[in-house]
Amino acid sequence: MSESEDRAHAFRETAAALRAAVAEVIVGQADVVEEVLMCLFAGGHALLEGAPGLGKTLLVRTLAEAMELRFSRIQFTPDLMPGDIVGTNVVVEDERGRKRFELAKGPIFGQLVLADEINRATPKTQSALLEAMAEHSVTIAGTVHRLEQPFFVLATENPIEMEGTYPLPEAQLDRFLFKVLVPNPDEETLVAIFERTTGTHVAEVPRVVDGPRLLAMRALVREVYVAEGLTRWVAQLVRRSDPSDAGAAPTAKRLLRYGAGVRGGQSMVLAAKVHALMRGSAHVSFADLERVAYPALRHRLIPSFEAEADGVGTDAILARLLAEVPRPSDRVEALAG
């Protein structure tokens, strides 16, 4: 076994241990947990959408317990202000009576930050997260403050149709590596949830990963090999999703106002590298790209008015786009393997 294969195997074992730790508390939702972990290992941020009561917040808390990272929570409400997120300079007085400014850090200075019900706050407050998510820093009174690494924002939102929600602006949605849909549990999962949450047993979540180990895993992700033909296929998908492009796919021309964009393609490639490592491979396959396409692109495709009138959602549009972009050849698949 080569060194790269050894490192990929170690990555897979750590990811599996972290997934098992989360399963001590979270019942079911295997795809949701996997997608959140892919964001974590890729160094991106995740947006979870689902109705209240589906365990979104519990998932984040459990992840924080399984990792030795500083956890903080921001509960978004209509009256939340940007300063409540990033902090502010306050006047303090020392023992000699001298006054000076001191930074009162906001909850954004955590390492694993839960932005709970982010779409209940106004757009102005939502935008306070933009710099932190993109630059891993915040600016307060003209001074730039770096955030401690690793830094990970996991935001939850209620479906936009629910009362009291504000849609996230496209610029902020684009900052999330994945948009993860949290489905309603089936009957068997509900039974297991009721049994686990109404009894006396309290699960103990083992510590699996610390900050330096997570940063090393993120560095390894960048080294994963992707065949040029697979990268080209992602580029073709991104271009053909743009309705203004001369080579746009028929679905894009009819059902989209805006396509995936550069960040969409970057997110797909990076997340596919993580997925490859999570299955123990040091090479990305086309199946890895297919697995990450929906969470990486669904929040970046902006439906046209025709699509909205016909009730065609972004996942359905994406399915049609994937069918209209030719798959890589068998030779490319062989090179990827």
C-alpha positions in Angstrom: 0.0 0.0 0.0 1.4 3.4 -1.0 1.8 6.4 1.3 -1.1 8.2 -0.3 -3.3 5.1 0.1 -2.2 4.8 3.8 -3.2 8.5 4.4 -6.5 8.0 2.6 -7.2 4.9 4.8 -6.5 6.9 7.9 -8.7 9.7 6.8 -11.6 7.2 6.2 -11.1 5.7 9.6 -11.2 9.1 11.3 -14.3 10.2 9.3 -16.0 6.9 10.2 -15.2 7.4 13.9 -16.7 10.9 13.8 -19.8 9.7 12.1 -20.2 6.9 14.7 -19.8 9.5 17.5 -22.6 11.6 16.0 -24.8 8.5 15.7 -24.6 8.1 19.5 -27.1 11.0 19.6 -28.5 11.5 16.1 -30.9 8.9 14.8 -30.9 8.3 11.1 -30.1 11.2 8.8 -27.0 9.4 7.4 -26.9 11.6 4.2 -27.2 14.8 6.2 -24.4 13.8 8.6 -22.2 12.8 5.7 -22.7 16.1 3.9 -22.0 18.1 7.0 -18.8 16.2 7.6 -17.8 16.8 3.9 -18.1 20.5 4.5 -16.2 20.3 7.7 -13.3 18.4 6.1 -13.3 20.6 3.0 -13.0 23.8 5.1 -16.3 25.2 3.9 -19.5 26.1 5.6 -22.9 24.3 5.6 -26.5 25.5 5.4 -29.1 23.1 6.7 -32.7 23.6 5.7 -35.6 21.7 7.3 -38.7 22.2 9.4 -38.3 22.8 13.2 -37.8 19.8 15.4 -35.7 17.7 13.0 -32.5 17.8 15.1 -30.5 20.4 13.1 -29.3 22.2 16.2 -28.7 18.9 18.0 -26.5 17.7 15.2 -24.3 20.8 15.5 -24.0 20.5 19.3 -23.1 16.8 18.9 -20.4 17.6 16.4 -19.0 20.2 18.8 -18.8 17.5 21.6 -17.1 15.1 19.2 -14.4 17.6 18.4 -12.2 19.6 20.7 -13.3 23.0 19.2 -14.7 26.0 20.9 -18.4 26.1 20.2 -20.7 29.1 20.1 -24.3 29.7 19.1 -26.0 32.7 17.6 -29.8 32.6 17.8 -31.0 34.7 14.9 -34.1 36.8 15.6 -35.7 39.8 13.9 -34.2 42.2 16.4 -30.7 40.8 16.3 -28.1 43.5 15.3 -24.7 43.0 13.5 -22.8 44.0 16.7 -24.5 41.1 18.5 -22.7 38.8 16.2 -19.2 40.3 15.8 -18.9 42.2 19.1 -18.0 45.8 19.8 -15.5 48.0 21.6 -16.6 48.9 25.1 -15.1 51.4 27.6 -13.5 49.8 30.6 -11.8 51.4 33.6 -8.7 50.0 35.3 -7.8 50.1 39.0 -6.3 53.5 38.6 -9.4 55.0 37.1 -8.0 55.2 33.6 -10.4 54.4 30.8 -9.7 52.5 27.6 -11.4 50.6 24.9 -11.6 46.9 25.1 -13.0 44.5 22.6 -16.0 42.5 23.8 -15.9 39.6 21.3 -19.2 38.4 19.9 -20.1 34.7 19.3 -18.6 34.7 15.8 -15.2 34.3 17.6 -15.9 30.6 18.2 -14.4 27.8 16.1 -17.6 25.9 15.4 -20.3 28.5 15.1 -24.0 27.6 15.0 -26.0 30.3 13.2 -29.5 29.1 14.3 -32.5 30.0 12.2 -30.4 32.4 10.2 -33.3 33.4 7.9 -35.3 34.9 10.8 -33.0 37.9 11.0 -33.0 40.9 8.6 -30.7 40.9 5.6 -28.5 43.6 7.2 -27.8 41.3 10.2 -27.4 38.2 7.9 -24.7 40.0 6.0 -22.6 40.4 9.2 -21.5 36.8 8.6 -20.2 37.4 5.1 -16.7 38.7 6.0 -16.3 36.0 8.7 -17.3 33.2 6.3 -15.3 34.4 3.3 -12.2 35.9 5.0 -12.1 34.2 8.4 -11.8 37.6 9.9 -14.1 40.4 11.2 -13.5 44.2 11.1 -14.6 46.1 14.2 -14.1 49.9 14.3 -11.6 49.7 11.4 -9.5 47.0 13.0 -9.3 43.5 11.4 -9.4 40.6 13.9 -8.4 37.1 12.6 -10.6 34.2 13.7 -9.0 31.1 15.2 -8.6 28.2 12.9 -10.2 25.8 12.2 -13.3 27.9 11.7 -16.6 26.5 10.6 -20.1 28.0 10.3 -23.1 25.7 10.3 -26.3 27.6 9.7 -29.8 26.3 10.0 -32.8 27.8 8.3 -36.5 27.1 8.2 -38.2 26.6 4.9 -38.8 30.0 3.2 -42.5 29.4 3.1 -42.7 29.6 6.9 -43.9 32.8 8.5 -41.3 35.2 9.8 -38.5 34.3 7.4 -36.3 36.4 5.2 -34.7 34.9 2.1 -30.9 34.8 2.2 -29.3 37.0 -0.5 -27.5 35.2 -3.3 -24.1 36.6 -2.2 -24.5 35.0 1.2 -25.9 31.7 -0.1 -22.8 31.4 -2.4 -20.6 31.5 0.7 -21.9 28.1 1.8 -20.1 25.1 0.3 -23.3 22.9 0.7 -27.0 23.4 1.2 -28.1 20.3 3.0 -31.8 19.4 3.0 -33.0 17.7 6.2 -35.9 15.4 5.4 -38.7 14.4 7.7 -37.9 11.0 9.4 -39.7 7.8 8.4 -41.8 5.8 10.8 -39.0 3.5 12.0 -36.7 6.5 12.6 -39.5 8.3 14.5 -39.9 5.3 16.8 -36.2 5.2 17.5 -36.1 9.0 18.2 -39.1 8.7 20.7 -37.4 5.8 22.5 -34.1 7.6 22.8 -35.3 11.0 23.7 -38.0 10.1 26.3 -36.0 7.8 28.4 -33.3 8.2 31.1 -30.3 7.3 29.0 -27.9 10.1 28.2 -25.5 9.3 25.4 -21.8 10.2 25.9 -20.2 11.5 22.8 -16.5 10.5 22.5 -13.9 13.1 21.4 -12.6 12.1 18.0 -10.8 15.0 16.4 -9.0 18.1 17.7 -8.1 21.3 15.9 -4.6 20.4 14.6 -5.9 17.0 13.4 -8.7 18.6 11.5 -6.4 21.1 9.8 -4.1 18.3 8.8 -7.1 16.5 7.2 -8.1 19.6 5.4 -4.6 19.9 4.0 -4.7 16.3 2.8 -7.9 17.0 0.9 -6.1 19.5 -1.3 -3.6 16.8 -2.4 -6.2 14.4 -3.8 -5.8 13.8 -7.5 -8.5 14.7 -10.0 -8.2 13.7 -13.6 -8.2 16.6 -16.1 -11.2 15.0 -17.9 -13.3 15.1 -14.7 -12.3 18.8 -14.0 -13.3 19.6 -17.6 -16.7 17.9 -17.1 -17.3 20.2 -14.0 -16.4 23.2 -16.1 -18.8 22.1 -18.9 -21.6 21.7 -16.3 -20.9 25.1 -14.9 -20.9 26.8 -18.3 -23.9 25.0 -19.6 -25.9 26.0 -16.5 -25.4 29.6 -17.4 -28.4 30.7 -19.5 -26.4 33.6 -21.0 -23.7 31.4 -22.3 -23.8 30.6 -26.0 -23.5 26.8 -25.2 -26.1 26.8 -22.5 -28.1 23.6 -22.0 -31.8 23.8 -23.1 -32.9 23.4 -19.5 -30.8 26.4 -18.4 -32.1 28.6 -21.1 -35.7 27.8 -20.2 -35.6 27.3 -16.4 -32.7 29.4 -15.0 -31.9 33.0 -14.5 -28.4 32.3 -13.1 -26.2 29.3 -13.3 -23.8 27.6 -10.9 -20.9 30.0 -11.2 -17.3 29.6 -10.4 -17.8 28.9 -6.8 -20.2 26.1 -7.6 -17.6 24.3 -9.7 -14.9 24.8 -7.0 -17.2 23.5 -4.4 -18.0 20.3 -6.4 -14.3 19.5 -7.0 -13.3 20.2 -3.4 -16.2 18.2 -1.9 -15.6 15.3 -4.4 -12.0 15.1 -3.0 -13.4 14.8 0.5 -15.8 12.1 -0.6 -13.0 10.2 -2.2 -11.0 10.2 1.0 -14.1 9.3 3.1 -14.3 6.1 1.0 -10.5 5.5 1.3 -9.4 6.6 -2.1 -6.7 9.1 -3.1 -8.3 9.7 -6.5 -11.6 11.4 -7.4 -14.1 9.3 -9.5 -17.1 10.5 -11.5 -19.3 8.9 -8.8 -17.7 11.3 -6.2 -18.7 14.3 -8.4 -22.2 12.9 -8.8 -22.6 12.5 -5.1 -21.8 16.1 -4.3 -23.5 17.8 -7.2 -26.9 18.5 -5.5 -25.7 19.9 -2.2 -23.0 21.9 -3.9 -25.2 23.5 -6.6 -28.8 23.5 -5.5 -28.5 26.9 -3.7 -26.5 28.5 -6.5 -29.1 27.9 -9.3 -31.6 30.7 -9.5 -34.8 29.5 -11.2 -36.5 31.5 -13.9 -40.0 32.9 -13.5 -41.2 30.1 -15.8 -39.7 27.5 -13.5 -41.3 29.2 -10.4 -44.7 29.4 -12.1 -44.5 25.7 -13.0 -43.3 24.7 -9.5 -40.1 23.2 -10.8 -37.5 23.2 -7.9 -33.7 23.5 -8.2 -33.1 19.8 -7.6 -35.4 18.9 -10.5 -33.7 21.5 -12.7 -30.3 20.1 -11.7 -31.3 16.6 -12.6 -32.2 17.7 -16.1 -28.9 19.6 -16.4 -26.9 16.6 -15.4 -28.7 14.5 -18.0 -27.9 17.1 -20.7 -24.1 17.3 -20.1 -22.3 14.3 -21.6 -20.6 12.1 -19.0 -16.8 11.7 -19.1 -15.5 9.0 -21.4 -14.5 5.5 -20.1 -10.9 6.5 -20.6 -11.2 9.4 -18.2 -12.8 7.1 -15.7 -9.9 4.7 -16.0 -7.4 7.5 -15.5 -9.3 8.8 -12.4 -9.2 5.3 -10.9 
